[in-house]
């Protein structure tokens, strides 16, 4: 068949340590499997933790496209053998996840950044990802392709007057949960009594690793804040609960809240699930959250993300006013997926990018911003702080990426 492509998909379960990746990576695998069936492509899937490059070298050598669903040390080993040892220049389709806002320094850290070219495609999920790549590299080819889910959202038939505010995600200072609790405390008591605040998730103990700020007691601090504000009867920490169980418990009868300014917030799977279920959302106008405003205009209320010398913040007065507005104006959502997030749209975007191959092939050219980050990371690594790449929240490099996601 003249248009048939031989596609190799590199994937890994090592990244399943993150709950969202337990949904996202299988979705990526499914999207490529379905596209291959639809377009009569030949797809070979390689789970890198169970395989060696030698086992699949015939498939790799003869491939027209190599898809990289995530990045870790085992994926890096495959990349080095493919490009460095065997000189295979088959284009990569590389899913960025949280790497765009740190200038791809982990690729340099594991010795593969120089092996990427302008013929490779970096796939992000929001405009912030594309802007971050644009300010980091001169000739990086990018495309925005959303994630989706395969299971059906669960809906209530009516809105209850006592719907809770709900946060779902990691318990982390990057999610601005102290600001959420404080803003919630300023709501009238009559509102809080009918709209308790539930926080689902486990503490990640990460702090701000990119800044070098460690935090091991954030959950404890949040609980003390609840006590100080006399909110014990209205705020409940639910711990980790599987998302499908949360769906079954809440349906669409809740107001989802996420004031996150996390640098990896490039899609917002919990927010997406909430919107699909018909729930109202209060979201930071940030990263992947920003993508939803054109598709759910009547069910999203945004709060502004600002940067200070001590870190990102959400203005508390605006936050409280927005929570109150969401209570007063919330409407019953409609079931169904917007076309922009459908698997058909994902397939079309991938199909169009495949049709463009091959392109001009030259080495990837880092701009000064990416070079600075790589240099700073090496400096911090020499001090045994391997994840850090920014000096502070005032670091011009951090400010550049913050603006890209808040733009």
C-alpha positions in Angstrom: 0.0 0.0 0.0 1.6 3.3 -1.1 0.5 5.3 2.0 1.1 2.6 4.5 3.6 3.5 7.3 5.6 1.3 9.5 5.3 2.9 13.0 7.1 1.9 16.2 5.7 3.1 19.5 8.0 3.3 22.5 6.2 3.3 25.8 6.8 2.6 29.4 4.9 1.9 32.7 7.7 3.3 34.8 6.0 6.7 34.5 2.8 5.3 36.1 4.0 6.7 39.5 1.9 9.7 38.5 -1.9 8.9 38.6 -2.6 11.1 35.5 0.0 9.1 33.5 -1.9 5.9 34.3 -4.6 7.4 32.2 -2.6 9.4 29.7 0.0 6.9 28.5 -2.6 4.1 27.7 -4.7 6.8 25.9 -1.7 7.6 23.7 -1.1 4.0 23.0 -4.8 3.5 22.1 -4.9 6.5 19.8 -2.0 5.1 17.8 -3.4 1.6 17.8 -6.8 2.8 16.5 -5.1 5.2 13.9 -3.0 2.3 12.6 -6.0 0.1 12.2 -8.0 2.9 10.5 -5.2 3.9 8.1 -3.8 0.4 7.5 -0.4 1.3 9.1 1.8 -1.4 10.6 2.3 -0.6 14.3 4.8 -2.2 16.6 4.6 -1.4 20.3 7.7 -1.7 22.5 7.4 -1.6 26.3 10.9 -0.5 27.1 11.0 -2.0 30.6 10.4 -5.4 29.2 12.5 -5.2 26.0 16.0 -4.5 24.6 16.6 -2.5 21.4 18.3 -5.6 19.8 15.0 -7.5 20.0 13.3 -4.9 17.8 16.1 -3.7 15.7 14.6 -4.9 12.4 11.4 -3.0 13.2 13.3 0.1 14.2 15.6 0.1 11.1 12.6 -0.3 8.7 10.3 2.2 10.5 8.9 5.3 8.9 8.0 6.9 12.3 9.0 6.3 15.9 6.5 7.5 18.5 7.8 8.2 22.0 4.9 8.3 24.5 6.9 9.4 27.5 10.5 10.0 28.7 12.6 8.3 31.3 16.1 6.7 31.5 15.0 3.5 29.6 13.4 5.5 26.8 16.7 7.6 26.7 18.7 4.4 26.2 16.5 3.4 23.2 16.9 6.9 21.7 20.7 6.8 22.0 20.9 3.4 20.4 18.5 4.3 17.6 20.1 7.6 16.7 23.7 7.3 18.0 24.7 3.7 17.6 22.6 2.7 14.6 22.3 6.1 12.9 18.6 5.6 12.3 17.2 9.0 11.3 13.5 8.0 11.3 11.5 11.0 12.6 10.4 11.0 16.3 6.9 12.0 17.5 7.8 13.0 21.0 5.1 13.6 23.7 6.4 16.5 25.9 4.2 16.1 29.0 6.0 18.4 31.5 9.3 18.9 29.7 8.5 22.0 27.7 8.5 24.4 30.7 12.0 23.2 31.7 13.6 23.6 28.3 14.0 19.9 27.8 17.0 19.8 30.1 16.3 16.1 31.1 17.0 15.2 27.5 20.4 16.8 27.8 20.9 15.3 31.2 20.6 11.8 29.7 22.6 12.6 26.6 19.9 12.6 23.9 19.0 16.3 23.2 21.7 16.6 20.5 20.2 13.6 18.7 16.9 15.4 18.0 16.4 17.3 14.7 14.0 19.7 13.1 12.3 16.7 11.4 11.1 15.4 14.8 7.7 16.5 16.2 7.2 17.6 19.8 3.6 17.1 20.9 2.1 19.3 23.6 -1.4 19.7 24.8 -1.7 23.5 25.3 -0.6 26.8 23.8 1.8 27.2 26.7 3.7 24.1 25.7 4.1 25.5 22.2 5.2 28.9 23.4 7.6 27.3 25.9 9.2 25.4 23.0 9.3 28.5 20.8 11.2 30.5 23.4 13.6 27.6 24.0 14.5 26.4 20.5 14.9 28.0 17.1 13.7 25.2 14.9 11.6 22.8 17.0 8.6 21.5 15.2 5.5 21.4 17.5 1.9 20.5 17.4 -0.9 20.8 20.0 -2.8 17.5 20.3 -5.2 17.1 23.3 -5.7 14.1 25.5 -9.1 12.4 26.0 -10.7 9.6 28.0 -12.3 6.4 27.0 -14.8 5.9 29.8 -18.2 7.7 29.9 -18.7 10.6 32.4 -21.4 10.0 35.0 -24.2 12.6 35.2 -26.8 13.6 37.8 -30.3 14.5 36.5 -30.4 17.7 38.6 -28.3 20.2 40.5 -28.4 20.0 44.2 -28.3 23.1 46.4 -25.7 21.4 48.6 -23.1 20.6 46.0 -19.6 20.6 47.4 -16.5 22.3 46.2 -14.1 19.6 45.1 -10.3 19.5 44.5 -8.8 16.4 42.9 -5.1 16.0 42.5 -1.8 15.9 44.3 -1.6 17.7 47.7 1.2 20.1 46.8 2.1 23.8 47.2 2.3 23.9 43.4 -1.5 23.5 43.5 -2.0 26.6 45.7 -4.3 24.7 48.1 -3.5 27.0 51.1 -4.9 29.8 49.0 -8.0 27.8 48.1 -8.7 27.1 51.8 -8.1 30.7 52.7 -10.4 32.0 49.9 -13.0 29.5 50.9 -12.9 30.7 54.5 -14.0 34.2 53.3 -17.2 32.9 51.8 -20.4 33.6 53.9 -21.1 30.9 56.4 -24.4 30.1 54.7 -22.6 29.3 51.5 -20.0 27.1 53.3 -22.7 25.2 55.1 -24.3 24.2 51.8 -21.0 23.8 49.9 -18.4 22.0 51.9 -14.9 21.7 50.5 -13.5 18.2 49.7 -9.9 17.7 48.9 -9.0 14.4 47.2 -5.4 13.3 46.8 -2.2 12.3 48.5 0.7 14.5 49.5 3.5 14.3 47.0 6.3 15.7 49.4 7.9 17.5 46.4 7.5 21.2 47.1 9.0 23.1 44.2 11.8 20.8 42.9 12.6 23.0 39.9 13.3 25.8 42.4 15.0 23.6 45.0 12.3 24.2 47.6 11.5 21.0 49.5 8.3 20.5 51.4 7.5 17.5 53.5 4.7 18.8 55.7 2.3 20.6 53.4 -0.7 18.5 54.3 0.0 19.0 57.9 0.2 22.8 57.3 -3.1 22.7 55.4 -4.8 20.8 58.3 -3.5 23.4 60.8 -4.8 26.2 58.5 -8.2 24.6 58.5 -8.1 24.5 62.4 -6.9 28.1 62.6 -9.8 29.3 60.3 -12.3 27.1 62.2 -13.3 25.2 59.1 -13.2 21.6 60.6 -16.9 21.2 59.9 -16.7 22.3 56.3 -13.3 21.1 54.9 -12.6 17.4 54.5 -9.3 15.8 53.4 -10.4 12.6 51.6 -7.0 11.2 50.8 -6.4 9.2 47.6 -9.5 7.9 45.9 -9.6 6.4 42.4 -11.1 8.9 40.0 -13.8 6.5 38.8 -14.9 6.1 42.4 -15.0 9.8 42.8 -17.1 10.0 39.7 -19.5 7.4 41.0 -19.8 9.3 44.3 -20.2 12.8 42.9 -21.6 12.5 39.4 -21.8 16.1 38.1 -23.2 17.5 41.4 -20.1 19.4 42.5 -18.0 22.5 41.7 -14.5 21.5 40.7 -11.8 23.8 41.9 -8.1 23.8 40.8 -6.0 27.0 41.3 -2.9 25.1 40.2 0.2 26.9 38.8 2.1 23.7 38.5 4.6 23.8 35.6 3.3 20.4 34.4 -0.4 21.6 34.3 -0.5 21.2 30.5 -3.9 19.6 30.3 -5.7 19.1 33.6 -7.2 15.6 33.4 -9.3 16.1 36.6 -10.7 19.3 35.3 -11.5 17.7 31.9 -13.4 14.9 33.7 -15.3 17.4 35.7 -16.3 19.4 32.6 -17.3 16.2 30.7 -19.6 15.2 33.6 -21.3 18.6 33.5 -19.8 20.0 36.6 -19.0 23.7 37.1 -15.3 24.5 37.3 -13.2 27.2 38.9 -9.8 27.1 37.4 -6.6 29.0 37.3 -6.2 30.8 34.0 -3.1 28.8 33.4 -1.5 26.2 31.0 -3.9 23.5 30.0 -6.8 25.0 31.9 -6.8 27.9 29.5 -7.7 25.5 26.6 -11.2 24.8 28.0 -12.6 28.4 27.8 -13.7 28.1 24.2 -15.5 24.8 24.7 -17.3 25.2 28.0 -18.1 29.0 28.2 -21.0 28.6 30.6 -19.3 26.2 33.0 -15.9 27.7 33.7 -14.9 30.5 36.0 -11.2 31.6 35.9 -9.0 33.1 38.5 -5.8 34.9 37.6 -2.3 33.4 38.2 0.2 36.0 39.4 4.0 35.7 40.1 5.6 37.2 43.2 9.1 36.9 44.5 7.9 34.2 46.9 6.1 32.2 44.3 2.9 32.0 42.2 -0.3 33.2 43.8 -4.0 33.5 43.1 -5.4 36.9 44.3 -7.6 36.0 47.3 -10.3 38.5 47.0 -10.8 37.6 43.3 -10.7 33.9 44.3 -13.4 34.2 46.9 -15.6 36.3 44.6 -15.2 33.8 41.8 -16.1 30.9 44.1 -19.3 32.8 45.1 -20.1 33.6 41.5 -19.8 29.9 40.6 -22.3 29.0 43.3 -24.8 31.5 42.2 -24.6 31.0 38.4 -23.8 27.3 38.0 -25.9 25.4 35.4 -26.5 21.8 34.5 -23.9 20.7 32.0 -24.6 18.8 28.8 -23.2 15.3 28.3 -20.9 14.5 25.4 -17.4 15.3 24.2 -16.6 18.6 22.4 -15.2 17.7 18.9 -11.9 19.3 19.8 -11.2 16.5 22.3 -12.6 13.6 20.4 -10.4 10.7 19.3 -11.4 11.5 15.7 -9.8 15.0 16.0 -6.7 13.4 17.6 -6.5 11.0 14.7 -6.9 13.8 12.1 -4.1 15.8 13.7 -1.7 12.9 13.8 -2.6 11.9 10.2 -1.9 15.4 9.0 1.5 15.4 10.7 2.4 12.0 9.3 1.5 13.3 5.8 4.0 16.1 6.2 7.0 13.8 6.5 9.8 13.9 5.7 10.9 17.6 6.3 14.2 19.4 6.3 16.5 17.6 8.7 18.9 19.7 10.7 20.1 19.6 14.3 17.8 21.0 17.0 19.0 24.5 17.9 18.6 25.5 21.5 18.2 29.2 22.2 19.9 30.9 25.1 17.1 30.2 27.4 17.4 26.4 27.0 21.2 26.7 27.2 21.0 28.7 30.5 18.7 26.0 32.0 21.0 23.2 31.0 24.0 25.1 32.5 22.1 25.9 35.7 20.9 22.3 36.1 24.4 21.0 35.8 25.5 23.6 38.5 22.8 22.4 40.9 23.5 18.7 40.1 27.1 19.3 41.2 25.6 20.4 44.5 23.5 17.1 44.6 20.2 18.9 43.7 19.5 17.0 40.5 15.9 18.2 39.8 16.6 21.9 40.3 17.1 24.2 37.3 16.0 27.7 38.5 17.7 29.8 41.1 14.4 31.3 42.5 11.0 32.4 41.5 12.6 35.6 40.3 15.0 33.8 38.0 14.5 35.3 34.5 14.3 31.8 33.1 11.5 30.9 35.5 9.7 34.2 34.7 9.9 33.4 31.0 8.2 30.0 31.4 5.6 31.4 33.8 4.6 34.0 31.3 4.3 31.4 28.6 1.8 29.4 30.7 -0.1 32.4 32.0 -0.1 34.2 28.6 
